[in-house]
Amino acid sequence: MPSFAANLSTMFNEHPFLDRFEAAARAGFKAVECQQPYGATVKDIAARLGDNGLRLVLHNTPEGGPGDRGIACHPGRGDEFRDSILLALEYAAALGCPCLHC
């Protein structure tokens, strides 16, 4: 049986980011993913996951600065990319998220 996760970056945009967790749960989802969770604290995201019986199954590594859509392929930004991976891993570990997208 297929299992689907609501992408909170593209779904339920009528709500602020942290309120999208409840919207996803109300719509019947058991799992969520998002592109950039870094505007919210790990503590706040963990609370929303727990309050709504959801699992975070995927999130992206940080995209970089304004106008960036990722920095892994940019020469000269290796240190920034390494730091972005460390931040992504910090969020993933604290939230029990098994997958990262770069």
C-alpha beads as a LAMMPS data file, in Angstrom:
LAMMPS data file: protein, C-alpha beads

102 atoms
101 bonds

1 atom types
1 bond types

-500.0 500.0 xlo xhi
-500.0 500.0 ylo yhi
-500.0 500.0 zlo zhi

Masses

1 110.0

Atoms # bond

1 1 1 0.000 0.000 0.000
2 1 1 1.471 3.396 -0.957
3 1 1 2.235 5.827 1.819
4 1 1 2.239 9.564 1.138
5 1 1 3.759 12.491 2.993
6 1 1 2.355 16.000 2.777
7 1 1 4.940 18.490 1.524
8 1 1 4.411 21.400 3.897
9 1 1 6.363 23.736 1.621
10 1 1 3.844 23.334 -1.175
11 1 1 0.639 22.272 0.576
12 1 1 -1.597 24.091 3.059
13 1 1 -0.035 27.446 2.148
14 1 1 -3.092 29.227 3.467
15 1 1 -1.594 28.588 6.927
16 1 1 1.665 29.770 8.505
17 1 1 4.350 27.058 8.373
18 1 1 3.893 25.683 11.897
19 1 1 0.108 25.519 11.497
20 1 1 0.470 23.332 8.391
21 1 1 1.293 20.314 10.576
22 1 1 -2.217 20.322 12.041
23 1 1 -3.730 20.860 8.588
24 1 1 -1.838 17.842 7.257
25 1 1 -2.983 15.671 10.152
26 1 1 -6.591 16.793 9.683
27 1 1 -6.297 15.822 6.005
28 1 1 -5.294 12.292 7.069
29 1 1 -1.544 12.392 6.559
30 1 1 0.700 10.496 8.979
31 1 1 3.951 11.879 7.592
32 1 1 5.203 15.226 6.338
33 1 1 8.190 16.652 4.524
34 1 1 9.362 20.190 3.892
35 1 1 11.989 21.978 1.911
36 1 1 13.375 24.494 4.380
37 1 1 12.452 23.975 8.053
38 1 1 15.155 26.362 9.263
39 1 1 12.828 29.315 9.868
40 1 1 11.372 27.400 12.828
41 1 1 13.150 25.954 15.823
42 1 1 13.647 22.233 16.274
43 1 1 11.671 22.513 19.509
44 1 1 8.672 24.092 17.763
45 1 1 8.703 21.576 14.915
46 1 1 9.032 18.654 17.333
47 1 1 6.052 19.952 19.302
48 1 1 3.907 20.214 16.163
49 1 1 4.909 16.731 15.042
50 1 1 4.093 15.265 18.451
51 1 1 0.845 17.206 18.910
52 1 1 -0.413 15.933 15.572
53 1 1 0.926 12.367 15.559
54 1 1 3.128 13.020 12.528
55 1 1 6.585 11.920 11.396
56 1 1 8.963 14.156 9.462
57 1 1 10.319 11.884 6.741
58 1 1 12.342 14.294 4.574
59 1 1 13.712 17.805 4.521
60 1 1 16.203 19.618 2.325
61 1 1 19.615 20.956 3.143
62 1 1 19.755 24.759 3.362
63 1 1 19.592 26.449 -0.029
64 1 1 22.100 29.194 0.733
65 1 1 21.407 32.905 0.497
66 1 1 18.798 34.946 -1.378
67 1 1 18.346 33.676 -4.909
68 1 1 20.159 30.393 -4.253
69 1 1 18.478 27.077 -4.926
70 1 1 21.272 25.038 -3.389
71 1 1 24.994 25.490 -2.999
72 1 1 26.520 22.023 -3.398
73 1 1 27.653 22.666 -6.979
74 1 1 29.087 26.152 -6.456
75 1 1 32.899 26.327 -6.553
76 1 1 34.330 28.258 -3.643
77 1 1 31.375 27.627 -1.337
78 1 1 32.607 24.347 0.131
79 1 1 32.841 25.652 3.699
80 1 1 29.314 27.075 3.512
81 1 1 28.031 23.798 2.076
82 1 1 29.711 21.792 4.852
83 1 1 28.088 24.073 7.449
84 1 1 24.712 23.636 5.751
85 1 1 25.059 19.858 5.959
86 1 1 25.857 20.079 9.662
87 1 1 22.737 22.195 10.255
88 1 1 20.595 19.805 8.218
89 1 1 21.949 16.840 10.179
90 1 1 21.251 18.642 13.457
91 1 1 17.601 19.118 12.487
92 1 1 17.302 15.570 11.127
93 1 1 18.768 13.965 14.239
94 1 1 16.668 16.004 16.652
95 1 1 13.457 15.383 14.697
96 1 1 14.031 11.720 13.832
97 1 1 14.027 12.536 10.125
98 1 1 15.586 9.645 8.156
99 1 1 16.141 11.395 4.806
100 1 1 17.753 14.595 3.573
101 1 1 17.615 16.062 0.100
102 1 1 20.552 18.045 -1.220

Bonds

1 1 1 2
2 1 2 3
3 1 3 4
4 1 4 5
5 1 5 6
6 1 6 7
7 1 7 8
8 1 8 9
9 1 9 10
10 1 10 11
11 1 11 12
12 1 12 13
13 1 13 14
14 1 14 15
15 1 15 16
16 1 16 17
17 1 17 18
18 1 18 19
19 1 19 20
20 1 20 21
21 1 21 22
22 1 22 23
23 1 23 24
24 1 24 25
25 1 25 26
26 1 26 27
27 1 27 28
28 1 28 29
29 1 29 30
30 1 30 31
31 1 31 32
32 1 32 33
33 1 33 34
34 1 34 35
35 1 35 36
36 1 36 37
37 1 37 38
38 1 38 39
39 1 39 40
40 1 40 41
41 1 41 42
42 1 42 43
43 1 43 44
44 1 44 45
45 1 45 46
46 1 46 47
47 1 47 48
48 1 48 49
49 1 49 50
50 1 50 51
51 1 51 52
52 1 52 53
53 1 53 54
54 1 54 55
55 1 55 56
56 1 56 57
57 1 57 58
58 1 58 59
59 1 59 60
60 1 60 61
61 1 61 62
62 1 62 63
63 1 63 64
64 1 64 65
65 1 65 66
66 1 66 67
67 1 67 68
68 1 68 69
69 1 69 70
70 1 70 71
71 1 71 72
72 1 72 73
73 1 73 74
74 1 74 75
75 1 75 76
76 1 76 77
77 1 77 78
78 1 78 79
79 1 79 80
80 1 80 81
81 1 81 82
82 1 82 83
83 1 83 84
84 1 84 85
85 1 85 86
86 1 86 87
87 1 87 88
88 1 88 89
89 1 89 90
90 1 90 91
91 1 91 92
92 1 92 93
93 1 93 94
94 1 94 95
95 1 95 96
96 1 96 97
97 1 97 98
98 1 98 99
99 1 99 100
100 1 100 101
101 1 101 102
